[in-house]
Amino acid sequence: MSDSEQDQLSTFVTLISNDGFQFQISRDAAVVSGTLKGMLNTSFQESSTNKIKLHELDAVLLEKVIEYLYYNLKYKESVDVPEFDIPTEMALELLVAADFLDV
């Protein structure tokens, strides 16, 4: 594998939902989550493959979590932060996911 291919692999991470959907996101966004950061920065298999299977999250929920990871990354240094929209029907599931992912 060339250096540029290795750099690209380490720049992006693939998150896989429990229903098989794959989401490729930036590593910077992924490490907003303490849980994902731990998986990617240790000797876990995920650190070498850059693929993380999240058996606890379906695609709809994982998509919203990813949206929040990017939102957090974008506004972490900002003073004026817009509200993050959370659909009422997803609130409890997102709270559980946020606790699991340490965000």
PADRENBA-267197 format. One record per atom (N, C-alpha, C, CB): y, x, z; residue number from 1. Coordinates in Angstrom, 3 decimals. Glycine has a CB too. Layout:
PADRENBA-267197
Y/X/Z/NUM $
...
***
This chain:
PADRENBA-267197
-1.181/0.855/0.000/1 $
0.000/0.000/0.000/1 $
1.236/0.895/0.000/1 $
0.002/-0.970/1.233/1 $
2.194/0.575/-0.873/2 $
3.408/1.380/-0.956/2 $
4.306/1.140/0.247/2 $
4.164/1.072/-2.245/2 $
5.257/2.063/0.458/3 $
6.199/1.923/1.574/3 $
7.018/0.653/1.454/3 $
7.127/3.129/1.641/3 $
7.428/0.290/0.226/4 $
8.243/-0.920/0.054/4 $
7.431/-2.176/0.364/4 $
8.802/-0.993/-1.381/4 $
6.144/-2.182/0.011/5 $
5.291/-3.321/0.355/5 $
5.101/-3.411/1.864/5 $
3.926/-3.207/-0.348/5 $
4.935/-2.265/2.523/6 $
4.779/-2.252/3.977/6 $
6.058/-2.728/4.654/6 $
4.407/-0.842/4.470/6 $
7.225/-2.294/4.148/7 $
8.504/-2.740/4.704/7 $
8.655/-4.244/4.568/7 $
9.672/-2.030/4.012/7 $
8.270/-4.786/3.403/8 $
8.380/-6.224/3.189/8 $
7.455/-6.979/4.140/8 $
8.051/-6.579/1.729/8 $
6.243/-6.462/4.354/9 $
5.319/-7.107/5.283/9 $
5.883/-7.135/6.690/9 $
3.975/-6.395/5.278/9 $
6.532/-6.064/7.101/10 $
7.050/-6.018/8.460/10 $
8.359/-6.777/8.596/10 $
7.241/-4.585/8.892/10 $
8.994/-7.150/7.489/11 $
10.239/-7.901/7.526/11 $
9.979/-9.393/7.705/11 $
11.040/-7.656/6.255/11 $
8.833/-9.863/7.247/12 $
8.493/-11.280/7.321/12 $
7.203/-11.503/8.103/12 $
8.361/-11.866/5.920/12 $
7.118/-12.680/8.699/13 $
5.963/-13.081/9.485/13 $
5.519/-14.443/8.966/13 $
6.292/-13.126/11.025/13 $
4.222/-14.667/8.909/14 $
3.696/-15.964/8.502/14 $
3.203/-16.706/9.737/14 $
2.555/-15.805/7.458/14 $
3.773/-17.890/9.960/15 $
3.330/-18.760/11.047/15 $
2.467/-19.855/10.432/15 $
4.551/-19.368/11.842/15 $
1.303/-20.091/11.025/16 $
0.354/-21.054/10.476/16 $
0.148/-22.177/11.486/16 $
-1.001/-20.369/10.124/16 $
0.398/-23.408/11.039/17 $
0.267/-24.579/11.913/17 $
-1.199/-24.967/12.076/17 $
1.071/-25.768/11.349/17 $
-1.458/-25.866/13.025/18 $
-2.843/-26.288/13.275/18 $
-3.420/-27.129/12.137/18 $
-2.915/-27.075/14.570/18 $
-2.557/-27.612/11.230/19 $
-3.053/-28.357/10.072/19 $
-3.006/-27.517/8.792/19 $
-2.237/-29.634/9.885/19 $
-2.882/-26.189/8.963/20 $
-3.043/-25.265/7.848/20 $
-1.812/-24.912/7.039/20 $
-4.005/-25.807/6.957/20 $
-0.653/-25.461/7.369/21 $
0.552/-25.123/6.622/21 $
1.045/-23.744/7.042/21 $
1.652/-26.186/6.842/21 $
1.518/-22.971/6.055/22 $
2.004/-21.623/6.326/22 $
3.504/-21.557/6.082/22 $
1.267/-20.586/5.453/22 $
4.206/-20.947/7.021/23 $
5.654/-20.781/6.933/23 $
5.959/-19.293/7.031/23 $
6.396/-21.589/8.056/23 $
6.617/-18.761/6.014/24 $
7.012/-17.355/6.064/24 $
8.453/-17.295/6.549/24 $
6.852/-16.660/4.663/24 $
8.667/-16.597/7.670/25 $
10.004/-16.501/8.248/25 $
10.332/-15.038/8.508/25 $
10.109/-17.330/9.557/25 $
11.608/-14.762/8.694/26 $
12.003/-13.387/8.979/26 $
11.487/-12.973/10.351/26 $
13.537/-13.231/8.907/26 $
11.171/-11.724/10.482/27 $
10.706/-11.190/11.766/27 $
11.805/-11.346/12.817/27 $
10.293/-9.695/11.628/27 $
13.070/-11.181/12.412/28 $
14.195/-11.343/13.343/28 $
14.211/-12.736/13.952/28 $
15.524/-11.071/12.630/28 $
13.934/-13.748/13.139/29 $
13.889/-15.120/13.658/29 $
12.669/-15.309/14.552/29 $
13.866/-16.141/12.499/29 $
11.541/-14.756/14.166/30 $
10.308/-14.925/14.947/30 $
10.441/-14.347/16.350/30 $
9.134/-14.264/14.229/30 $
11.105/-13.198/16.478/31 $
11.181/-12.551/17.795/31 $
12.212/-13.187/18.716/31 $
11.501/-11.088/17.628/31 $
12.884/-14.248/18.264/32 $
13.698/-15.062/19.175/32 $
12.762/-15.660/20.227/32 $
14.485/-16.195/18.397/32 $
11.534/-15.941/19.821/33 $
10.508/-16.464/20.727/33 $
9.882/-15.310/21.501/33 $
9.419/-17.253/19.943/33 $
9.912/-15.400/22.811/34 $
9.287/-14.374/23.633/34 $
7.793/-14.256/23.385/34 $
9.535/-14.662/25.085/34 $
7.137/-15.385/23.163/35 $
5.695/-15.394/22.902/35 $
5.374/-14.699/21.583/35 $
5.162/-16.834/22.884/35 $
6.098/-15.062/20.519/36 $
5.855/-14.445/19.214/36 $
6.207/-12.963/19.254/36 $
6.667/-15.158/18.114/36 $
7.282/-12.627/19.935/37 $
7.690/-11.225/20.066/37 $
6.582/-10.414/20.731/37 $
9.002/-11.110/20.878/37 $
6.008/-10.966/21.788/38 $
4.910/-10.284/22.461/38 $
3.714/-10.071/21.558/38 $
4.492/-11.059/23.671/38 $
3.400/-11.065/20.746/39 $
2.259/-10.950/19.830/39 $
2.514/-9.907/18.747/39 $
1.956/-12.305/19.185/39 $
3.757/-9.816/18.293/40 $
4.089/-8.917/17.186/40 $
4.344/-7.481/17.629/40 $
5.298/-9.433/16.464/40 $
4.662/-7.271/18.889/41 $
5.029/-5.935/19.357/41 $
3.977/-5.290/20.245/41 $
6.323/-6.002/20.101/41 $
2.767/-5.797/20.216/42 $
1.694/-5.220/21.029/42 $
0.491/-4.931/20.138/42 $
1.299/-6.175/22.197/42 $
-0.633/-4.665/20.744/43 $
-1.823/-4.315/19.966/43 $
-2.632/-5.536/19.521/43 $
-2.706/-3.398/20.777/43 $
-2.048/-6.729/19.626/44 $
-2.726/-7.917/19.121/44 $
-2.919/-7.809/17.610/44 $
-1.928/-9.191/19.474/44 $
-3.906/-8.503/17.091/45 $
-4.182/-8.509/15.653/45 $
-2.952/-8.952/14.864/45 $
-5.373/-9.431/15.339/45 $
-2.182/-9.870/15.430/46 $
-1.002/-10.407/14.741/46 $
0.013/-9.323/14.390/46 $
-0.335/-11.465/15.604/46 $
0.073/-8.263/15.177/47 $
1.049/-7.208/14.906/47 $
0.706/-6.425/13.647/47 $
1.139/-6.262/16.090/47 $
-0.566/-6.357/13.291/48 $
-0.936/-5.635/12.076/48 $
-0.996/-6.537/10.851/48 $
-2.267/-4.959/12.267/48 $
-1.306/-7.822/11.049/49 $
-1.412/-8.734/9.903/49 $
-0.117/-9.493/9.629/49 $
-2.534/-9.724/10.135/49 $
0.768/-9.567/10.628/50 $
1.999/-10.355/10.537/50 $
1.715/-11.827/10.253/50 $
2.904/-9.788/9.452/50 $
0.562/-12.311/10.714/51 $
0.194/-13.726/10.607/51 $
-0.154/-14.227/11.994/51 $
-1.002/-13.939/9.616/51 $
0.445/-15.363/12.359/52 $
0.201/-15.931/13.677/52 $
-0.240/-17.379/13.514/52 $
1.466/-15.833/14.574/52 $
-1.440/-17.673/14.009/53 $
-1.954/-19.043/13.981/53 $
-1.527/-19.731/15.268/53 $
-3.517/-19.069/13.816/53 $
-0.834/-20.837/15.114/54 $
-0.348/-21.598/16.264/54 $
-1.140/-22.901/16.343/54 $
1.193/-21.880/16.153/54 $
-2.250/-22.862/17.050/55 $
-3.164/-24.004/17.145/55 $
-2.551/-25.182/17.896/55 $
-4.449/-23.582/17.828/55 $
-1.470/-24.940/18.616/56 $
-0.835/-25.986/19.423/56 $
0.171/-26.824/18.633/56 $
-0.144/-25.363/20.612/56 $
0.585/-26.337/17.444/57 $
1.682/-26.987/16.720/57 $
1.257/-27.457/15.338/57 $
2.859/-26.040/16.595/57 $
1.590/-28.724/15.010/58 $
1.368/-29.195/13.646/58 $
2.564/-28.784/12.785/58 $
1.160/-30.746/13.612/58 $
2.458/-29.004/11.480/59 $
3.471/-28.524/10.540/59 $
4.849/-29.123/10.795/59 $
3.045/-28.832/9.129/59 $
4.916/-30.410/11.109/60 $
6.208/-31.070/11.335/60 $
6.912/-30.449/12.536/60 $
6.017/-32.594/11.552/60 $
6.170/-30.250/13.598/61 $
6.729/-29.661/14.811/61 $
7.090/-28.191/14.588/61 $
5.735/-29.794/15.975/61 $
6.214/-27.450/13.924/62 $
6.475/-26.034/13.660/62 $
7.706/-25.855/12.785/62 $
5.264/-25.383/12.994/62 $
7.891/-26.732/11.812/63 $
9.076/-26.653/10.955/63 $
10.357/-26.804/11.780/63 $
9.019/-27.735/9.859/63 $
10.365/-27.723/12.730/64 $
11.537/-27.926/13.589/64 $
11.744/-26.728/14.515/64 $
11.382/-29.219/14.419/64 $
10.662/-26.164/15.020/65 $
10.759/-24.967/15.860/65 $
11.361/-23.813/15.059/65 $
9.365/-24.571/16.414/65 $
10.911/-23.632/13.827/66 $
11.437/-22.567/12.972/66 $
12.917/-22.793/12.702/66 $
10.655/-22.493/11.645/66 $
13.285/-24.039/12.464/67 $
14.700/-24.372/12.275/67 $
15.505/-23.922/13.496/67 $
14.882/-25.900/12.036/67 $
14.964/-24.155/14.696/68 $
15.655/-23.734/15.920/68 $
15.703/-22.207/16.049/68 $
14.966/-24.339/17.148/68 $
14.640/-21.515/15.672/69 $
14.644/-20.052/15.749/69 $
15.774/-19.475/14.903/69 $
13.288/-19.480/15.289/69 $
15.943/-19.999/13.687/70 $
17.040/-19.542/12.827/70 $
18.399/-19.952/13.395/70 $
16.873/-20.103/11.408/70 $
18.497/-21.144/13.938/71 $
19.730/-21.628/14.574/71 $
20.118/-20.699/15.724/71 $
19.553/-23.089/15.091/71 $
19.164/-20.377/16.570/72 $
19.412/-19.496/17.712/72 $
19.842/-18.114/17.241/72 $
18.159/-19.389/18.594/72 $
19.179/-17.590/16.235/73 $
19.515/-16.276/15.688/73 $
20.935/-16.269/15.121/73 $
18.507/-15.875/14.598/73 $
21.288/-17.330/14.423/74 $
22.602/-17.417/13.787/74 $
23.733/-17.534/14.801/74 $
22.642/-18.601/12.845/74 $
23.529/-18.289/15.865/75 $
24.618/-18.591/16.793/75 $
24.533/-17.863/18.137/75 $
24.652/-20.055/17.041/75 $
23.633/-16.892/18.287/76 $
23.459/-16.273/19.607/76 $
24.696/-15.527/20.091/76 $
22.292/-15.325/19.573/76 $
25.551/-15.058/19.203/77 $
26.765/-14.340/19.588/77 $
28.009/-15.222/19.498/77 $
26.943/-13.113/18.711/77 $
27.850/-16.487/19.122/78 $
28.989/-17.375/18.886/78 $
29.453/-18.069/20.157/78 $
28.631/-18.412/17.844/78 $
30.738/-18.365/20.182/79 $
31.317/-19.123/21.286/79 $
31.262/-20.613/20.965/79 $
32.776/-18.674/21.561/79 $
31.608/-20.961/19.732/80 $
31.628/-22.356/19.293/80 $
30.316/-22.662/18.558/80 $
32.867/-22.639/18.372/80 $
29.357/-23.220/19.282/81 $
28.026/-23.473/18.729/81 $
27.870/-24.959/18.433/81 $
26.919/-22.991/19.704/81 $
27.533/-25.305/17.181/82 $
27.317/-26.722/16.867/82 $
26.062/-27.242/17.560/82 $
27.205/-26.929/15.345/82 $
26.005/-28.539/17.729/83 $
24.861/-29.166/18.377/83 $
23.625/-29.060/17.488/83 $
25.164/-30.640/18.705/83 $
22.486/-28.795/18.095/84 $
21.218/-28.747/17.374/84 $
20.577/-30.125/17.463/84 $
20.268/-27.639/17.951/84 $
20.343/-30.738/16.321/85 $
19.816/-32.102/16.276/85 $
18.319/-32.122/16.589/85 $
20.078/-32.731/14.899/85 $
17.959/-32.894/17.601/86 $
16.554/-33.075/17.968/86 $
16.235/-34.560/17.881/86 $
16.254/-32.514/19.407/86 $
15.357/-34.945/16.948/87 $
14.966/-36.351/16.855/87 $
14.323/-36.810/18.169/87 $
13.989/-36.569/15.669/87 $
14.714/-37.974/18.626/88 $
14.226/-38.505/19.897/88 $
12.706/-38.532/19.961/88 $
14.772/-39.901/20.122/88 $
12.069/-38.916/18.853/89 $
10.612/-39.036/18.850/89 $
9.900/-37.682/18.960/89 $
10.164/-39.742/17.590/89 $
10.626/-36.585/18.746/90 $
10.033/-35.250/18.839/90 $
10.416/-34.518/20.123/90 $
10.448/-34.422/17.647/90 $
11.285/-35.092/20.917/91 $
11.872/-34.380/22.058/91 $
10.826/-33.827/23.025/91 $
12.803/-35.299/22.806/91 $
9.882/-34.626/23.427/92 $
8.887/-34.174/24.402/92 $
7.997/-33.077/23.818/92 $
8.027/-35.355/24.871/92 $
7.535/-33.282/22.590/93 $
6.689/-32.272/21.945/93 $
7.440/-30.959/21.758/93 $
6.186/-32.783/20.590/93 $
8.725/-31.046/21.408/94 $
9.530/-29.835/21.241/94 $
9.742/-29.117/22.566/94 $
10.878/-30.176/20.617/94 $
9.895/-29.871/23.627/95 $
10.046/-29.269/24.955/95 $
8.787/-28.483/25.328/95 $
10.335/-30.358/26.017/95 $
7.634/-29.050/25.076/96 $
6.364/-28.370/25.360/96 $
6.224/-27.127/24.475/96 $
5.162/-29.335/25.135/96 $
6.566/-27.261/23.186/97 $
6.488/-26.127/22.261/97 $
7.454/-25.018/22.675/97 $
6.794/-26.584/20.823/97 $
8.665/-25.394/23.079/98 $
9.661/-24.409/23.513/98 $
9.174/-23.656/24.743/98 $
11.007/-25.093/23.811/98 $
8.525/-24.365/25.654/99 $
7.978/-23.716/26.844/99 $
6.869/-22.741/26.455/99 $
7.445/-24.767/27.839/99 $
5.964/-23.171/25.591/100 $
4.866/-22.316/25.144/100 $
5.385/-21.075/24.417/100 $
3.924/-23.102/24.230/100 $
6.396/-21.261/23.566/101 $
6.914/-20.158/22.753/101 $
7.990/-19.335/23.459/101 $
7.470/-20.699/21.466/101 $
8.383/-19.755/24.641/102 $
9.392/-19.038/25.421/102 $
10.703/-18.891/24.638/102 $
8.862/-17.654/25.826/102 $
11.245/-20.046/24.250/103 $
12.564/-20.055/23.584/103 $
13.534/-20.912/24.365/103 $
12.453/-20.573/22.130/103 $
***
